[in-house]
């Protein structure tokens, strides 16, 4: 009972953090006290105050407003990348696991090639070729993001395709598409939801890392990773430039991990034994 209550609390805390992030992204123009691009050069590097809750950056822009607008960048990249990656991974995973044969071999060898490179290094290489921009970040992360979903779906289908209810559906004349959509996919939604939750956290961290290196979101667009990069030169005299964007990334990823951990423990029957 205590373990179940603990997991429910983790999910609740994670959902609260995610809800705050979504509210900031959707209602940024109403929540931000200042224009995130408005500059006041004479007020650069000022610390937290009643007028500027998180202080001001080197150009005098309000950091609190920029963090709120930065949530839009993280949410947009996270949702688009995870959606595209999940759909592509589910389709390719279904083909590999259900069809098998040469199709399975080709897809798995492609996955092996992509997994041979560290994800962040491959993303950096892709961004170097594509050029730094918001859309190119999404494209690069989608190219490497579908692999985890495909492997998960393939493994689940390999374990489910010989179950009695799947064989019975085939015996009754159900087509392949119906068997997959009605009898297999609904039974793997639990692991998929967990993978999507952790994947969203990974995408947000990856975007922040690329922006930190100057390969992601470009100035003056507010981005948490870009704000960290701009603040690293002023760590000793104005640490607030890096502290607050870092906290935003940490809390967001922590909240998503709470949701993922809670869902995994709640949906995995092995943890209930």
LOLUMPA-245084 format. One record per residue: residue in three letters; x, y, z of N, C-alpha, C in turn. Coordinates in nm, 3 decimals. Example, Ala and Ser with C-alpha at 12.3 -4.5 7.8 and 13.67 -1.06 7.14 Angstrom:
// residues 2
<'ALA' <1.319 -0.569 0.780> <1.230 -0.450 0.780> <1.320 -0.330 0.780>> <'SER' <1.285 -0.225 0.708> <1.367 -0.106 0.714> <1.290 0.003 0.787>> 
***
This chain:
// residues 273
<'UNK' <0.083 -0.121 0.000> <0.000 0.000 0.000> <0.087 0.126 0.000>> <'UNK' <0.193 0.127 0.082> <0.281 0.245 0.088> <0.347 0.269 -0.046>> <'UNK' <0.394 0.156 -0.110> <0.461 0.169 -0.239> <0.367 0.226 -0.345>> <'UNK' <0.243 0.179 -0.347> <0.145 0.228 -0.443> <0.115 0.375 -0.419>> <'UNK' <0.100 0.415 -0.291> <0.075 0.555 -0.258> <0.191 0.643 -0.300>> <'UNK' <0.314 0.591 -0.279> <0.432 0.666 -0.317> <0.435 0.692 -0.467>> <'UNK' <0.403 0.587 -0.546> <0.403 0.602 -0.691> <0.295 0.700 -0.736>> <'UNK' <0.179 0.697 -0.673> <0.073 0.792 -0.707> <0.116 0.935 -0.679>> <'UNK' <0.190 0.953 -0.570> <0.239 1.088 -0.537> <0.339 1.135 -0.641>> <'UNK' <0.425 1.043 -0.690> <0.522 1.080 -0.792> <0.451 1.123 -0.920>> <'UNK' <0.350 1.045 -0.961> <0.276 1.080 -1.082> <0.206 1.215 -1.065>> <'UNK' <0.147 1.236 -0.947> <0.077 1.362 -0.922> <0.173 1.480 -0.928>> <'UNK' <0.289 1.466 -0.864> <0.389 1.573 -0.867> <0.438 1.599 -1.008>> <'UNK' <0.463 1.492 -1.083> <0.507 1.508 -1.221> <0.401 1.575 -1.307>> <'UNK' <0.275 1.539 -1.287> <0.166 1.600 -1.364> <0.151 1.748 -1.331>> <'UNK' <0.173 1.783 -1.204> <0.166 1.925 -1.166> <0.274 2.005 -1.238>> <'UNK' <0.397 1.951 -1.237> <0.508 2.019 -1.305> <0.480 2.031 -1.454>> <'UNK' <0.430 1.923 -1.514> <0.399 1.925 -1.658> <0.285 2.022 -1.688>> <'UNK' <0.185 2.030 -1.600> <0.074 2.123 -1.620> <0.122 2.267 -1.615>> <'UNK' <0.211 2.297 -1.522> <0.267 2.433 -1.512> <0.344 2.467 -1.640>> <'UNK' <0.422 2.370 -1.689> <0.498 2.392 -1.812> <0.405 2.420 -1.930>> <'UNK' <0.298 2.341 -1.942> <0.204 2.360 -2.052> <0.133 2.494 -2.041>> <'UNK' <0.096 2.533 -1.920> <0.031 2.663 -1.900> <0.124 2.777 -1.941>> <'UNK' <0.252 2.764 -1.904> <0.349 2.867 -1.943> <0.362 2.875 -2.094>> <'UNK' <0.363 2.760 -2.160> <0.378 2.758 -2.305> <0.256 2.816 -2.375>> <'UNK' <0.137 2.780 -2.328> <0.014 2.823 -2.396> <-0.017 2.970 -2.367>> <'UNK' <-0.001 3.010 -2.242> <-0.041 3.145 -2.201> <0.079 3.236 -2.176>> <'UNK' <0.189 3.211 -2.246> <0.310 3.291 -2.227> <0.287 3.441 -2.244>> <'UNK' <0.210 3.486 -2.346> <0.191 3.631 -2.360> <0.117 3.695 -2.242>> <'UNK' <0.039 3.615 -2.170> <-0.037 3.670 -2.057> <0.037 3.654 -1.925>> <'UNK' <0.126 3.556 -1.916> <0.197 3.530 -1.790> <0.328 3.608 -1.781>> <'UNK' <0.392 3.630 -1.894> <0.521 3.700 -1.893> <0.500 3.848 -1.864>> <'UNK' <0.569 3.901 -1.764> <0.550 4.042 -1.730> <0.611 4.139 -1.831>> <'UNK' <0.708 4.092 -1.911> <0.775 4.178 -2.008> <0.787 4.107 -2.142>> <'UNK' <0.816 4.184 -2.244> <0.848 4.128 -2.374> <0.985 4.060 -2.363>> <'UNK' <0.996 3.931 -2.398> <1.123 3.861 -2.380> <1.236 3.914 -2.467>> <'UNK' <1.204 3.992 -2.569> <1.306 4.048 -2.659> <1.338 4.194 -2.628>> <'UNK' <1.266 4.253 -2.534> <1.286 4.395 -2.501> <1.418 4.415 -2.427>> <'UNK' <1.502 4.504 -2.478> <1.635 4.525 -2.422> <1.644 4.656 -2.345>> <'UNK' <1.720 4.649 -2.235> <1.753 4.769 -2.156> <1.901 4.758 -2.121>> <'UNK' <1.985 4.805 -2.211> <2.129 4.784 -2.198> <2.186 4.843 -2.070>> <'UNK' <2.128 4.951 -2.023> <2.180 5.014 -1.901> <2.148 4.933 -1.776>> <'UNK' <2.060 4.832 -1.788> <2.022 4.748 -1.673> <2.077 4.606 -1.685>> <'UNK' <2.176 4.586 -1.770> <2.229 4.453 -1.794> <2.291 4.389 -1.670>> <'UNK' <2.267 4.258 -1.654> <2.324 4.174 -1.547> <2.274 4.209 -1.408>> <'UNK' <2.163 4.278 -1.398> <2.109 4.310 -1.265> <2.049 4.184 -1.202>> <'UNK' <2.067 4.168 -1.071> <2.017 4.047 -1.003> <1.866 4.054 -0.980>> <'UNK' <1.814 3.953 -0.913> <1.670 3.946 -0.886> <1.624 4.067 -0.807>> <'UNK' <1.504 4.114 -0.840> <1.445 4.229 -0.772> <1.294 4.216 -0.778>> <'UNK' <1.225 4.308 -0.716> <1.078 4.303 -0.718> <1.024 4.327 -0.859>> <'UNK' <1.097 4.405 -0.939> <1.053 4.433 -1.075> <1.087 4.320 -1.171>> <'UNK' <1.201 4.256 -1.145> <1.247 4.146 -1.231> <1.279 4.028 -1.140>> <'UNK' <1.185 3.935 -1.132> <1.191 3.826 -1.033> <1.318 3.744 -1.046>> <'UNK' <1.359 3.711 -1.169> <1.478 3.629 -1.191> <1.597 3.711 -1.238>> <'UNK' <1.588 3.841 -1.231> <1.697 3.927 -1.275> <1.691 3.955 -1.424>> <'UNK' <1.801 4.015 -1.475> <1.810 4.051 -1.616> <1.941 4.000 -1.674>> <'UNK' <1.939 3.973 -1.805> <2.060 3.921 -1.869> <2.151 4.034 -1.913>> <'UNK' <2.252 4.003 -1.994> <2.352 4.103 -2.030> <2.294 4.217 -2.114>> <'UNK' <2.182 4.193 -2.180> <2.117 4.296 -2.261> <2.002 4.362 -2.187>> <'UNK' <1.983 4.328 -2.060> <1.877 4.387 -1.981> <1.741 4.324 -2.003>> <'UNK' <1.736 4.209 -2.070> <1.608 4.140 -2.092> <1.567 4.065 -1.966>> <'UNK' <1.437 4.060 -1.943> <1.384 3.995 -1.823> <1.397 3.843 -1.836>> <'UNK' <1.470 3.781 -1.743> <1.496 3.637 -1.751> <1.369 3.556 -1.725>> <'UNK' <1.286 3.602 -1.632> <1.162 3.530 -1.601> <1.074 3.520 -1.725>> <'UNK' <1.061 3.630 -1.799> <0.981 3.628 -1.922> <1.042 3.536 -2.027>> <'UNK' <1.174 3.537 -2.036> <1.240 3.452 -2.135> <1.227 3.304 -2.101>> <'UNK' <1.226 3.272 -1.972> <1.207 3.133 -1.932> <1.066 3.086 -1.965>> <'UNK' <0.967 3.173 -1.942> <0.829 3.137 -1.975> <0.814 3.113 -2.125>> <'UNK' <0.872 3.202 -2.207> <0.864 3.182 -2.351> <0.951 3.065 -2.396>> <'UNK' <1.058 3.038 -2.321> <1.141 2.923 -2.354> <1.067 2.791 -2.340>> <'UNK' <0.966 2.789 -2.253> <0.884 2.668 -2.240> <0.815 2.635 -2.372>> <'UNK' <0.781 2.737 -2.450> <0.717 2.713 -2.581> <0.811 2.636 -2.674>> <'UNK' <0.937 2.675 -2.673> <1.035 2.607 -2.759> <1.050 2.461 -2.717>> <'UNK' <1.065 2.437 -2.587> <1.083 2.301 -2.538> <0.961 2.215 -2.566>> <'UNK' <0.842 2.268 -2.541> <0.719 2.192 -2.564> <0.700 2.163 -2.713>> <'UNK' <0.724 2.262 -2.796> <0.705 2.242 -2.942> <0.800 2.135 -2.993>> <'UNK' <0.928 2.148 -2.962> <1.025 2.049 -3.010> <0.996 1.913 -2.949>> <'UNK' <0.964 1.910 -2.820> <0.939 1.783 -2.753> <0.820 1.710 -2.811>> <'UNK' <0.705 1.778 -2.824> <0.584 1.713 -2.872> <0.594 1.670 -3.018>> <'UNK' <0.649 1.759 -3.103> <0.660 1.725 -3.245> <0.756 1.609 -3.265>> <'UNK' <0.872 1.617 -3.199> <0.972 1.512 -3.216> <0.922 1.378 -3.165>> <'UNK' <0.863 1.377 -3.046> <0.814 1.252 -2.990> <0.699 1.196 -3.073>> <'UNK' <0.610 1.282 -3.122> <0.498 1.234 -3.204> <0.547 1.168 -3.332>> <'UNK' <0.635 1.238 -3.404> <0.686 1.183 -3.530> <0.768 1.057 -3.505>> <'UNK' <0.854 1.061 -3.404> <0.939 0.946 -3.374> <0.856 0.825 -3.332>> <'UNK' <0.754 0.849 -3.250> <0.670 0.738 -3.203> <0.593 0.676 -3.317>> <'UNK' <0.534 0.758 -3.404> <0.457 0.704 -3.517> <0.549 0.624 -3.610>> <'UNK' <0.664 0.682 -3.644> <0.758 0.611 -3.733> <0.809 0.483 -3.667>> <'UNK' <0.841 0.491 -3.537> <0.891 0.373 -3.466> <0.786 0.264 -3.455>> <'UNK' <0.660 0.302 -3.432> <0.553 0.202 -3.422> <0.532 0.133 -3.556>> <'UNK' <0.531 0.210 -3.665> <0.510 0.150 -3.798> <0.624 0.055 -3.833>> <'UNK' <0.748 0.100 -3.817> <0.863 0.017 -3.852> <0.876 -0.101 -3.756>> <'UNK' <0.845 -0.079 -3.628> <0.850 -0.189 -3.531> <0.746 -0.295 -3.562>> <'UNK' <0.628 -0.253 -3.605> <0.523 -0.349 -3.642> <0.565 -0.430 -3.765>> <'UNK' <0.625 -0.361 -3.862> <0.670 -0.432 -3.982> <0.778 -0.534 -3.947>> <'UNK' <0.873 -0.492 -3.862> <0.983 -0.582 -3.827> <0.934 -0.700 -3.745>> <'UNK' <0.848 -0.676 -3.647> <0.805 -0.782 -3.558> <0.698 -0.871 -3.615>> <'UNK' <0.609 -0.816 -3.694> <0.494 -0.895 -3.743> <0.525 -0.961 -3.876>> <'UNK' <0.586 -0.887 -3.967> <0.615 -0.943 -4.100> <0.735 -1.035 -4.093>> <'UNK' <0.843 -0.988 -4.023> <0.963 -1.070 -4.009> <1.040 -1.084 -4.139>> <'UNK' <1.124 -1.187 -4.147> <1.198 -1.213 -4.269> <1.295 -1.104 -4.306>> <'UNK' <1.305 -1.077 -4.435> <1.399 -0.978 -4.485> <1.364 -0.837 -4.437>> <'UNK' <1.234 -0.812 -4.419> <1.191 -0.681 -4.367> <1.247 -0.657 -4.228>> <'UNK' <1.237 -0.757 -4.143> <1.291 -0.749 -4.008> <1.442 -0.727 -4.011>> <'UNK' <1.512 -0.801 -4.099> <1.657 -0.789 -4.107> <1.699 -0.649 -4.150>> <'UNK' <1.634 -0.594 -4.251> <1.670 -0.461 -4.300> <1.648 -0.354 -4.193>> <'UNK' <1.532 -0.359 -4.127> <1.501 -0.258 -4.025> <1.596 -0.270 -3.907>> <'UNK' <1.624 -0.392 -3.863> <1.712 -0.410 -3.748> <1.856 -0.372 -3.780>> <'UNK' <1.901 -0.395 -3.902> <2.037 -0.353 -3.938> <2.047 -0.201 -3.942>> <'UNK' <1.941 -0.134 -3.989> <1.939 0.012 -3.986> <1.943 0.063 -3.843>> <'UNK' <1.868 -0.003 -3.756> <1.870 0.034 -3.615> <2.009 0.013 -3.555>> <'UNK' <2.073 -0.097 -3.591> <2.208 -0.124 -3.540> <2.307 -0.016 -3.584>> <'UNK' <2.292 0.030 -3.708> <2.381 0.135 -3.758> <2.363 0.264 -3.678>> <'UNK' <2.237 0.302 -3.655> <2.211 0.425 -3.579> <2.255 0.413 -3.435>> <'UNK' <2.239 0.294 -3.377> <2.279 0.273 -3.238> <2.430 0.262 -3.221>> <'UNK' <2.503 0.247 -3.333> <2.648 0.239 -3.325> <2.711 0.373 -3.289>> <'UNK' <2.635 0.481 -3.305> <2.684 0.615 -3.273> <2.613 0.668 -3.149>> <'UNK' <2.684 0.734 -3.059> <2.614 0.801 -2.947> <2.513 0.902 -3.001>> <'UNK' <2.394 0.902 -2.941> <2.285 0.984 -2.994> <2.319 1.130 -3.007>> <'UNK' <2.381 1.189 -2.904> <2.409 1.332 -2.907> <2.514 1.366 -3.013>> <'UNK' <2.613 1.275 -3.032> <2.715 1.300 -3.134> <2.655 1.292 -3.274>> <'UNK' <2.563 1.198 -3.294> <2.495 1.189 -3.423> <2.409 1.312 -3.448>> <'UNK' <2.343 1.361 -3.344> <2.262 1.483 -3.357> <2.350 1.603 -3.391>> <'UNK' <2.467 1.613 -3.327> <2.560 1.722 -3.356> <2.607 1.714 -3.502>> <'UNK' <2.638 1.591 -3.548> <2.682 1.575 -3.687> <2.571 1.615 -3.784>> <'UNK' <2.449 1.574 -3.756> <2.337 1.609 -3.843> <2.314 1.760 -3.845>> <'UNK' <2.323 1.824 -3.728> <2.303 1.968 -3.721> <2.414 2.043 -3.794>> <'UNK' <2.535 1.987 -3.793> <2.645 2.050 -3.866> <2.619 2.048 -4.016>> <'UNK' <2.552 1.945 -4.064> <2.519 1.934 -4.206> <2.396 2.017 -4.241>> <'UNK' <2.292 2.006 -4.157> <2.165 2.073 -4.186> <2.171 2.223 -4.159>> <'UNK' <2.252 2.263 -4.060> <2.256 2.403 -4.019> <2.168 2.427 -3.899>> <'UNK' <2.208 2.523 -3.814> <2.132 2.548 -3.690> <2.000 2.620 -3.714>> <'UNK' <1.892 2.558 -3.673> <1.759 2.619 -3.676> <1.665 2.531 -3.597>> <'UNK' <1.550 2.586 -3.561> <1.452 2.512 -3.480> <1.399 2.390 -3.556>> <'UNK' <1.364 2.407 -3.682> <1.310 2.295 -3.760> <1.414 2.187 -3.784>> <'UNK' <1.539 2.228 -3.802> <1.645 2.129 -3.823> <1.673 2.049 -3.695>> <'UNK' <1.655 2.112 -3.580> <1.668 2.039 -3.454> <1.563 1.928 -3.448>> <'UNK' <1.440 1.962 -3.483> <1.332 1.863 -3.483> <1.364 1.749 -3.580>> <'UNK' <1.410 1.784 -3.700> <1.442 1.683 -3.801> <1.554 1.592 -3.752>> <'UNK' <1.660 1.649 -3.697> <1.773 1.569 -3.651> <1.733 1.475 -3.538>> <'UNK' <1.653 1.526 -3.444> <1.611 1.442 -3.331> <1.512 1.335 -3.374>> <'UNK' <1.433 1.362 -3.477> <1.340 1.260 -3.529> <1.417 1.148 -3.597>> <'UNK' <1.526 1.183 -3.668> <1.603 1.083 -3.740> <1.661 0.979 -3.645>> <'UNK' <1.701 1.023 -3.526> <1.760 0.928 -3.430> <1.659 0.885 -3.322>> <'UNK' <1.542 0.949 -3.317> <1.450 0.924 -3.206> <1.360 0.803 -3.225>> <'UNK' <1.335 0.762 -3.350> <1.240 0.653 -3.375> <1.295 0.517 -3.335>> <'UNK' <1.426 0.507 -3.319> <1.491 0.377 -3.298> <1.439 0.308 -3.171>> <'UNK' <1.432 0.382 -3.061> <1.388 0.322 -2.935> <1.246 0.269 -2.942>> <'UNK' <1.159 0.343 -3.009> <1.019 0.299 -3.022> <1.010 0.175 -3.110>> <'UNK' <1.088 0.172 -3.219> <1.083 0.056 -3.308> <1.131 -0.070 -3.237>> <'UNK' <1.238 -0.061 -3.161> <1.289 -0.178 -3.089> <1.188 -0.226 -2.985>> <'UNK' <1.127 -0.132 -2.915> <1.028 -0.169 -2.814> <0.909 -0.240 -2.876>> <'UNK' <0.853 -0.181 -2.983> <0.735 -0.239 -3.048> <0.769 -0.376 -3.107>> <'UNK' <0.882 -0.387 -3.171> <0.922 -0.516 -3.229> <0.931 -0.624 -3.122>> <'UNK' <0.996 -0.592 -3.011> <1.009 -0.691 -2.904> <0.875 -0.732 -2.846>> <'UNK' <0.787 -0.635 -2.829> <0.655 -0.666 -2.775> <0.574 -0.752 -2.872>> <'UNK' <0.582 -0.721 -3.001> <0.505 -0.798 -3.100> <0.559 -0.941 -3.110>> <'UNK' <0.690 -0.957 -3.103> <0.747 -1.092 -3.109> <0.696 -1.179 -2.994>> <'UNK' <0.669 -1.115 -2.879> <0.619 -1.192 -2.765> <0.468 -1.211 -2.766>> <'UNK' <0.396 -1.131 -2.847> <0.250 -1.137 -2.846> <0.191 -1.207 -2.968>> <'UNK' <0.265 -1.214 -3.078> <0.203 -1.261 -3.203> <0.164 -1.408 -3.199>> <'UNK' <0.219 -1.485 -3.107> <0.183 -1.627 -3.097> <0.087 -1.655 -2.982>> <'UNK' <0.033 -1.547 -2.921> <-0.066 -1.568 -2.816> <-0.196 -1.622 -2.877>> <'UNK' <-0.274 -1.689 -2.789> <-0.394 -1.755 -2.837> <-0.494 -1.659 -2.901>> <'UNK' <-0.513 -1.542 -2.841> <-0.614 -1.450 -2.895> <-0.572 -1.394 -3.030>> <'UNK' <-0.442 -1.383 -3.056> <-0.395 -1.337 -3.186> <-0.417 -1.447 -3.290>> <'UNK' <-0.382 -1.569 -3.253> <-0.402 -1.682 -3.344> <-0.551 -1.702 -3.374>> <'UNK' <-0.635 -1.685 -3.270> <-0.780 -1.698 -3.289> <-0.833 -1.592 -3.384>> <'UNK' <-0.784 -1.469 -3.371> <-0.829 -1.361 -3.461> <-0.791 -1.392 -3.606>> <'UNK' <-0.669 -1.445 -3.626> <-0.628 -1.483 -3.761> <-0.716 -1.596 -3.815>> <'UNK' <-0.749 -1.691 -3.727> <-0.831 -1.805 -3.770> <-0.970 -1.762 -3.811>> <'UNK' <-1.019 -1.655 -3.752> <-1.153 -1.605 -3.785> <-1.152 -1.516 -3.909>> <'UNK' <-1.034 -1.499 -3.970> <-1.027 -1.425 -4.095> <-0.988 -1.279 -4.082>> <'UNK' <-0.944 -1.238 -3.964> <-0.903 -1.098 -3.945> <-0.778 -1.070 -4.026>> <'UNK' <-0.775 -0.954 -4.092> <-0.658 -0.915 -4.170> <-0.543 -0.873 -4.081>> <'UNK' <-0.428 -0.860 -4.143> <-0.308 -0.826 -4.067> <-0.323 -0.689 -3.998>> <'UNK' <-0.378 -0.592 -4.072> <-0.393 -0.458 -4.014> <-0.487 -0.461 -3.894>> <'UNK' <-0.595 -0.538 -3.904> <-0.689 -0.548 -3.794> <-0.627 -0.619 -3.673>> <'UNK' <-0.550 -0.723 -3.699> <-0.485 -0.795 -3.589> <-0.390 -0.702 -3.514>> <'UNK' <-0.314 -0.624 -3.590> <-0.217 -0.533 -3.526> <-0.288 -0.423 -3.450>> <'UNK' <-0.386 -0.359 -3.515> <-0.450 -0.242 -3.454> <-0.547 -0.277 -3.342>> <'UNK' <-0.614 -0.391 -3.351> <-0.718 -0.426 -3.254> <-0.670 -0.521 -3.145>> <'UNK' <-0.569 -0.602 -3.174> <-0.533 -0.707 -3.080> <-0.391 -0.696 -3.025>> <'UNK' <-0.301 -0.631 -3.099> <-0.163 -0.623 -3.053> <-0.130 -0.486 -2.994>> <'UNK' <-0.152 -0.379 -3.072> <-0.117 -0.244 -3.023> <-0.183 -0.208 -2.890>> <'UNK' <-0.313 -0.237 -2.869> <-0.372 -0.202 -2.738> <-0.302 -0.269 -2.621>> <'UNK' <-0.239 -0.383 -2.643> <-0.173 -0.455 -2.535> <-0.029 -0.411 -2.511>> <'UNK' <0.022 -0.321 -2.596> <0.157 -0.270 -2.573> <0.156 -0.120 -2.545>> <'UNK' <0.036 -0.064 -2.522> <0.028 0.079 -2.499> <0.094 0.121 -2.367>> <'UNK' <0.092 0.032 -2.268> <0.155 0.064 -2.141> <0.303 0.093 -2.156>> <'UNK' <0.383 -0.002 -2.208> <0.525 0.027 -2.231> <0.549 0.144 -2.324>> <'UNK' <0.459 0.161 -2.424> <0.477 0.274 -2.516> <0.460 0.408 -2.446>> <'UNK' <0.360 0.418 -2.358> <0.339 0.542 -2.283> <0.460 0.576 -2.197>> <'UNK' <0.516 0.475 -2.134> <0.636 0.497 -2.053> <0.751 0.545 -2.140>> <'UNK' <0.769 0.480 -2.255> <0.876 0.518 -2.348> <0.857 0.661 -2.398>> <'UNK' <0.733 0.697 -2.427> <0.705 0.833 -2.476> <0.735 0.936 -2.369>> <'UNK' <0.702 0.906 -2.245> <0.727 1.000 -2.136> <0.877 1.024 -2.117>> <'UNK' <0.953 0.916 -2.111> <1.098 0.930 -2.098> <1.158 0.992 -2.224>> <'UNK' <1.100 0.960 -2.340> <1.150 1.017 -2.464> <1.132 1.168 -2.469>> <'UNK' <1.020 1.218 -2.417> <0.996 1.361 -2.414> <1.100 1.432 -2.329>> <'UNK' <1.134 1.372 -2.214> <1.238 1.430 -2.129> <1.372 1.430 -2.201>> <'UNK' <1.404 1.320 -2.271> <1.530 1.313 -2.344> <1.540 1.415 -2.455>> <'UNK' <1.429 1.440 -2.524> <1.429 1.537 -2.633> <1.453 1.678 -2.579>> <'UNK' <1.391 1.712 -2.467> <1.409 1.844 -2.408> <1.555 1.866 -2.368>> <'UNK' <1.617 1.764 -2.310> <1.759 1.773 -2.274> <1.846 1.785 -2.399>> <'UNK' <1.814 1.706 -2.502> <1.892 1.711 -2.625> <1.883 1.847 -2.692>> <'UNK' <1.762 1.904 -2.696> <1.746 2.037 -2.755> <1.825 2.141 -2.678>> <'UNK' <1.820 2.132 -2.544> <1.896 2.226 -2.462> <2.045 2.211 -2.488>> <'UNK' <2.092 2.086 -2.503> <2.234 2.064 -2.530> <2.276 2.119 -2.664>> <'UNK' <2.195 2.097 -2.768> <2.229 2.150 -2.901> <2.227 2.303 -2.901>> <'UNK' <2.128 2.362 -2.835> <2.122 2.508 -2.827> <2.240 2.563 -2.748>> <'UNK' <2.280 2.492 -2.643> <2.396 2.533 -2.563> <2.522 2.538 -2.649>> <'UNK' <2.534 2.443 -2.743> <2.651 2.437 -2.831> <2.639 2.532 -2.950>> <'UNK' <2.526 2.602 -2.962> <2.507 2.693 -3.074> <2.456 2.626 -3.200>> <'UNK' <2.408 2.501 -3.188> <2.360 2.427 -3.304> <2.209 2.415 -3.308>> <'UNK' <2.140 2.470 -3.209> <1.996 2.458 -3.201> <1.927 2.591 -3.227>> <'UNK' <1.842 2.628 -3.134> <1.769 2.755 -3.145> <1.866 2.872 -3.149>> <'UNK' <1.841 2.965 -3.238> <1.932 3.078 -3.256> <1.876 3.206 -3.193>> <'UNK' <1.966 3.296 -3.146> <1.921 3.423 -3.089> <1.841 3.501 -3.192>> <'UNK' <1.745 3.583 -3.147> <1.712 3.613 -3.006> <1.600 3.526 -2.948>> <'UNK' <1.565 3.414 -3.017> <1.457 3.329 -2.968> <1.491 3.275 -2.829>> <'UNK' <1.400 3.290 -2.733> <1.428 3.239 -2.598> <1.434 3.086 -2.596>> <'UNK' <1.544 3.033 -2.547> <1.562 2.888 -2.533> <1.642 2.865 -2.407>> <'UNK' <1.603 2.766 -2.329> <1.670 2.741 -2.202> <1.817 2.705 -2.224>> <'UNK' <1.846 2.623 -2.322> <1.984 2.586 -2.350> <2.066 2.705 -2.397>> <'UNK' <2.006 2.788 -2.481> <2.075 2.908 -2.529> <2.101 3.005 -2.415>> <'UNK' <2.006 3.016 -2.322> <2.025 3.103 -2.206> <2.138 3.053 -2.117>> <'UNK' <2.150 2.922 -2.103> <2.263 2.865 -2.029> <2.395 2.900 -2.096>> <'UNK' <2.399 2.890 -2.227> <2.521 2.920 -2.301> <2.560 3.067 -2.285>> <'UNK' <2.461 3.156 -2.291> <2.490 3.299 -2.278> <2.533 3.335 -2.136>> <'UNK' <2.485 3.258 -2.037> <2.516 3.291 -1.899> <2.645 3.233 -1.847>> <'UNK' <2.706 3.137 -1.919> <2.825 3.071 -1.866> <2.944 3.167 -1.855>> <'UNK' <2.945 3.273 -1.936> <3.056 3.370 -1.929> <3.044 3.464 -1.811>> <'UNK' <2.929 3.461 -1.745> <2.907 3.553 -1.633> <2.877 3.478 -1.503>> <'UNK' <2.925 3.353 -1.493> <2.893 3.270 -1.376> <2.940 3.333 -1.246>> <'UNK' <3.055 3.399 -1.248> <3.112 3.452 -1.124> <3.049 3.585 -1.084>> <'UNK' <3.002 3.663 -1.180> <2.949 3.795 -1.147> <2.795 3.800 -1.155>> <'UNK' <2.735 3.709 -1.232> <2.589 3.707 -1.246> <2.542 3.563 -1.262>> <'UNK' <2.552 3.483 -1.156> <2.515 3.341 -1.168> <2.368 3.317 -1.199>> <'UNK' <2.283 3.418 -1.174> <2.140 3.399 -1.199> <2.109 3.377 -1.347>> <'UNK' <2.200 3.417 -1.435> <2.178 3.397 -1.577> <2.173 3.249 -1.614>> <'UNK' <2.246 3.166 -1.538> <2.250 3.023 -1.565> <2.167 2.942 -1.466>> <'UNK' <2.151 2.992 -1.345> <2.081 2.915 -1.241> <1.936 2.891 -1.279>> <'UNK' <1.866 2.995 -1.319> <1.721 2.981 -1.343> <1.688 2.900 -1.469>> <'UNK' <1.758 2.917 -1.582> <1.733 2.826 -1.695> <1.769 2.682 -1.661>> <'UNK' <1.877 2.663 -1.585> <1.913 2.527 -1.544> <1.806 2.464 -1.456>> <'UNK' <1.750 2.542 -1.365> <1.642 2.491 -1.281> <1.519 2.456 -1.363>> <'UNK' <1.490 2.537 -1.464> <1.374 2.509 -1.550> <1.391 2.374 -1.621>> <'UNK' <1.510 2.350 -1.676> <1.536 2.222 -1.742> <1.529 2.108 -1.642>> <'UNK' <1.590 2.125 -1.525> <1.593 2.020 -1.425> <1.454 1.983 -1.377>> <'UNK' <1.371 2.083 -1.347> <1.237 2.055 -1.296> <1.150 1.989 -1.403>> <'UNK' <1.163 2.033 -1.527> <1.085 1.974 -1.635> <1.119 1.827 -1.654>> <'UNK' <1.249 1.797 -1.664> <1.292 1.659 -1.684> <1.258 1.575 -1.560>> <'UNK' <1.273 1.634 -1.443> <1.239 1.561 -1.320> <1.091 1.525 -1.316>> <'UNK' <1.006 1.622 -1.355> <0.862 1.595 -1.357> <0.825 1.485 -1.455>> <'UNK' <0.885 1.488 -1.574> <0.856 1.384 -1.674> <0.907 1.248 -1.628>> <'UNK' <1.023 1.246 -1.562> <1.075 1.119 -1.509> <0.986 1.065 -1.398>> <'UNK' <0.931 1.155 -1.316> <0.837 1.111 -1.213> <0.716 1.042 -1.277>> <'UNK' <0.663 1.105 -1.383> <0.548 1.046 -1.452> <0.585 0.911 -1.513>> <'UNK' <0.701 0.906 -1.578> <0.745 0.782 -1.640> <0.766 0.670 -1.538>> <'UNK' <0.832 0.702 -1.426> <0.854 0.601 -1.322> <0.722 0.553 -1.264>> <'UNK' <0.631 0.648 -1.239> <0.502 0.610 -1.183> <0.421 0.524 -1.278>> <'UNK' <0.421 0.561 -1.407> <0.347 0.481 -1.506> <0.408 0.343 -1.522>> <'UNK' <0.540 0.336 -1.522> <0.605 0.206 -1.537> <0.570 0.113 -1.422>> <'UNK' <0.574 0.165 -1.300> <0.542 0.081 -1.186> <0.395 0.048 -1.180>> <'UNK' <0.312 0.138 -1.230> <0.167 0.116 -1.224> <0.119 0.020 -1.332>> <'UNK' <0.184 0.027 -1.451> <0.138 -0.053 -1.564> <0.212 -0.187 -1.577>> <'UNK' <0.326 -0.201 -1.509> <0.401 -0.325 -1.518> <0.348 -0.423 -1.414>> <'UNK' <0.288 -0.534 -1.456> <0.230 -0.628 -1.358> <0.336 -0.695 -1.270>> <'UNK' <0.461 -0.698 -1.315> <0.566 -0.762 -1.236> <0.590 -0.689 -1.104>> <'UNK' <0.567 -0.556 -1.103> <0.590 -0.479 -0.981> <0.479 -0.498 -0.880>> <'UNK' <0.369 -0.561 -0.919> <0.257 -0.582 -0.827> <0.262 -0.718 -0.759>> <'UNK' <0.362 -0.800 -0.800> <0.374 -0.933 -0.739> <0.440 -0.920 -0.601>> 
***
